[in-house]
């Protein structure tokens, strides 16, 4: 990818002082829970003033050298070719057992093992500092690389190695992306579906007795089956920021397709959206949480009347 530098940093690197300077990588890792890790491979913490050239957020931020373990990266490859492909970068975290995953009561390595780094967004910036003035980032930052955590290469008791891929990674999909099928391919209430998600979403609070497999709300106004195949997102508590598919909605209890990391505690809040079985019949009368029905067949993405291949001549 193209590397970006502010003019002040280019001037510094071209000067005699820039020929022999200190360098440190800064990592901005946005996790799927919404938390952000700010880390550096430097020996000490580095604080960016809000006015630092090349620092897009424009707010003061400290990058920790040890709070989230020791982070480092592998080689970065940039190329121009007639066959574009995703380039990868290795990202390593060395952490002791007591280094916690942000906002959770589990270790950062355990979080990686449980998938809490899956599809995390990674940015790598590089700070160039004059000799003897570690932490002086007044010359600005180089935007070196941006991408996504694509997989875990290796994980042990004290270290995890990630493979990160740049934006070309998202082009690794089959074309055409749609298949002719009876059921609707759209996600419920997405831009193709056309329905407004807020009209089919209910806020709820967990009662006591929840498990990693079930959520029992204090009150649920919708009839059984309404949230089956829907999505429930945790807003507060140990699972905040995570979402699960509702396998079954029966007797006022929501059963999960996959378990939560932690059993929801009484008082944890959630938002759950209606489920959809992707059939034309359901699309013809989709009820909101207030009970009104909508005929949404004009946005139906399936092809239920296409004859099977054996009947085609």
N, C-alpha and C positions, 0 to 999 in steps of 0.2 A: 504494500500500500504506500501511498505518497506520504512522506514525512513532512511535517509542518514545523517551521521555526519562526518566531517573531524576529523582526529586523534587529532588535537590540541584541539578541543572542547570536545572530550571524556576525554582527560587528565584533562582539566579544571573542568569538572563536577565531576570527581572522586577525585579532590583535596578538601581540607577543604573550600577554597574560593567558590567552586562551589556548596557546600551544602546549601548555603544561598545567592542567587544571584538575580539579576533583570532579568526579562524576558519580551520580547515584540514580538508580531507576526508582520511579514511583508507580505504584500499582493501585488502580481504582477498580475494585471488584464488586459489581452489583449482584447480589445474591437473589435467588428466586423468592425468598421471603420478603424482599424489599429492603433488607439491611445492606449497608455498604461497608466494605473493608478498605481502609486506606493504609497501605503498608509501603515500606521502602526497604531496599536491600542495603542501604547505608548503615553505618555502625551506630548512628544516633538518630533520634527523631528529626524530621524536617518539617518546619511550619511554613506554609505558603501564605503570605499576606494576600488580602483580597485583590490587590492591584498587580499581582505577579503577571508579567506578560506571558501569554500562552496558556494561562489557567482560566479555562472557559467559564466555570461556575461563578467566578468573581466574588467568592467568599473566603474568609480565612479558614484554612484547613491544615490539620497536623497529620502527617504520615508517620505511622509508628514503625519503629525498627524491631520491636519484640512483642507487642501486645497480642498480635495474632500469629505468633511464630515468626520464623525467618523465611521470607519469600525471596525467590530468585527466578530468573527466566533463562531459557536457552537461546539459541541463535534465531535471528529474525531474517527471513528471506523475502526479498522484493524482486519481482521479475516482470518483464514485458515480453509477451509471447503471443503467437497466433492461436494457441490452445490454452485459454485461461483455466486455471485450476485453483483450488483453495490451498493457500500456504499455511503451514502450522507452526506453532511455537510451543515449546515445553515450558510449563510453569510448575515450580516446586515449592512446597511448604514443609518446613521442618518444625515440628511443634511438640512440646511436652504434653503429657496427659492432662495437665491442669489448664491448658490453654482452651478457653471456651469459645464455642461458636456464637457469633453475635446474637444476643437476645434469647438464647436458649440455655438450658441447664445440662448441656452435654458438650463433650470435647469437640474441637474443630475437626479432628481426624474422624471421629465417629459421625459427625455431620456429613463429611465427604462420603463415607461408606454408605450412609442412608440416602444419598442422592441430593443432599442440600446444596451441592455446587452444580448440579445439572443445568446446562444452558445459562450459567452465570455469564454476565457481560464483563469483559476485561479490557481495560485501557492501560497502556504502558506509556509513561512520560519519562523523560530523562532530564535531570537537572545538572547543569555544568556550573561549577563554583570555583572561584579563585583559590589558589593555594593558600592555606592558613586561614581560610574564611568558610569553613564547613557550615552549611545551612544558609549561605547568602545566595538566594535565588533571584536577585534583583535583575539579572540579565534575561531571565525568562526560562521557559521550558520547551523542550522539543516533544511534539506529539509523535511518538515512535510507532505505535501499533494499537490496533483495536480489533477485538474479535469475541469469540464465544467459546466457553469450555465445552468441548465436544465429547470427551471421554476421560476416564481415569486410566492411566498407563500402569501404575503400580501404587499400592498402598500398604503400609506397614504400621508398626506401633509408634513410630516417631516421624514418619515422612509420607507424603502423598505427592505423586507426580501426575499432573494433568496434561492433556493435549488440548491446545486451543487452536481454533481455526478462524481465519479471517472471513470477511463478508461473502466471499465466493462460496463458502460452505453451504449457504442457503440455496444455491442454485443446483445442488446435487439432488435433483428430484426427477422423477419420470415425467415425460411429456408425451401426450397430453396428460394433465393431472386429473382429469375427470373421466370416469367410466360410465357407460350407459347402464343404469341399474334402476330397479324398481324404487328403492328407498331414496329419500332425499339426502344429498351429500352435505348440505349446509349444517353448520353448527347453529343450535337454537338461538334465535335473536341476534345473529350476526348481521353484517351489512347485506349479505345475500338474502337472508331470511326476511329481513325488513321489519320484524317486530321490535318493539321497544322493551329492552330487558327489564327496566324498572317496573313495568306493569305486571311482570311475571315473577318478581323477586320478593321474598319475604324475609324480614329480619327476625331472628329468634335468639333466645337465651337458653343455654344448656341448664338442665336440672341436674340433681345428683343422680348417680348411678350410671353415668355414661362410661363407655369402654372405648378402646382403640377402634372397635368395629362398629359401634353404634353411638348415635347422638339422640338423647331424649330431651326434647325442648320442654320448657315450662308451659308453653301453649303453642298449638299449631292449628290454625283455622281451616286449612285446606283438607279436602277429603283424602282418604287413603289412595295411593297411587299417583297423586298429583306431582310429587317430586321424584318419582321413580325415573332413573336415567338422567336426572338433573345433576347440577353441580353445586356443592356446598363449600363455601370459603370461610375459614376461620378469621375473625377480625381481631380478637383479643385472646390472651392466654399463651400457653407454651407453643401452640400450633399456629399462631398468628401469621398470616401471609400465605399459608398453605391451603390447597383446595383438594377435594376428593369427589369422585363420582358416586352418586347415590345409587346403590344396587337395588334397594327396595324401600318403599315408604308404606308402612302398614302399622295399624294400631297406634298411631301417633309417634312412631319411632322410625328414625332414618338409619338404615343399614348401609355401610360403606362397601364399595367394591374392593378397596385396598385399605389397610389400617392406617390410622393416624400415628405420628411418631410418639405422641403422648395421649393418654386418656383425657378427654376434655373434662375440665373441672366445672363445678357448679358456678354459674355466673359468666362463663366464657360466652362471647357473642359470635354469631354467625350470620351469613347471608346465603340463602339458598334459592336457586332459580328453578323454575318448572322443568320437568323432564319432557322429552319428546321421543316417540318411537319411530319418527321419520316416515310415517305412513300418510297417504293422501287423505284418509278418513280423519286422522287427527288434525291435519292441517286445515280441514274444512271447518272445524269448530274448536279453535284453540281458546281456552278460557283464561282470563286474567285472574289475579288473586282477588279481585273484587267480584268475580263471577260472570262478567260479560264475555260473550263469545265473539271471536273474530274469524271470518273466512279468509284465510291467507293462501288459498290455492294458487293465486296468481304468481306467488313467489316460490311455489313448490319446485324443487330442483331435480326430482326423480323422473323416471320415464316408465310409469306403470303399465302403459298400453303397448309397449314395444313387444312384438311376439318373440317367443324363445327362439334360439338359433335353429332348432330342429324344424321349425315351421316356416323358415325363410327359404324362398326359392330364388 
